[in-house]
Amino acid sequence: MAPKKASKVAPPPKAAGSKKPQKKTFQSEHKHLFLSTPKKFGVGRSLPVKKDLSRVVRWPLYVRLQRQTKIIKQRLKVPPAVNQFTMTLDKNMATNVLKLAAGYSPESAAEKKQRRLKQAEAEAKGEAKVDSQKPKTLKYGINHVTSLIEEKKAKLVIIAHDVDPVEIVVWLPALCRRMDVPYVIIKGKARLGKLVHKKTCTAVALTDIRKEDQAKLDQIVSNARAQFNDNVAPRRNWGGNVMGIKARHVIRNRERVRARELAAKAKAA
């Protein structure tokens, strides 16, 4: 005879009052208004989520060269004479220096022509001479600035930090210290170029200044001497020698292993 099937055990009776009445919400009452519509990324459907593809983009050659140059500068040991150009003025100080220098931008070709035209008209009419003296302006050009420093005519020298090749200005801070001329290093050769109506400029110098700006210049000069002329650190600190993240992890692991071995030897002794 075939074995009888085991009869199902009835579930235990539920305790009275154990079922809690569910709270009715707006969404549960109006389910037909909140239909789920998942996105489909097929042809002619929703656009896929944007991903950061910068790692797989083939960048132009000049972009790759810029990035490789930056990494090389981090890896190599940079001598103090070059490393000092990374220690620039802070934002507030740089703004004050540029504001002062902007008031002494050289006259443009149109302004110079207008000034000389007024002078010629006044002389033709036989009137009193118009004040045709050249306005007090910034001096620029590396050779001109150098001669002004050597003659101690420069009251403040502003040097750009990103001059390429750096050999053009690498000796300029040492010359300023030797001749006791205050100098500052500021970010951006393009910012200096804007002051003198050029694309870029390596260095500019202030020689003459108006009386109303003398107090501002004195304050900037005192800060410049404290940060650059009298500060010994930029002349001694080497730069660079920053390894990549993988190399740093390898070095850290080696140090941990060495520390563990020394601790084990000390314990054994």
Secondary structure as UniProt FT lines:
FT   TURN            16..17
FT   HELIX           26..29
FT   HELIX           31..33
FT   TURN            43..44
FT   TURN            54..56
FT   HELIX           61..75
FT   STRAND          77..78
FT   HELIX           80..83
FT   HELIX           84..86
FT   HELIX           91..102
FT   TURN            103..104
FT   HELIX           109..125
FT   STRAND          139..140
FT   HELIX           142..150
FT   TURN            151..152
FT   STRAND          156..160
FT   HELIX           166..168
FT   TURN            169..171
FT   HELIX           172..178
FT   TURN            179..180
FT   STRAND          183..186
FT   HELIX           189..195
FT   TURN            196..197
FT   STRAND          203..206
FT   HELIX           211..213
FT   HELIX           214..224
FT   HELIX           225..229
FT   HELIX           233..236
FT   STRAND          239..240
FT   HELIX           245..268
//
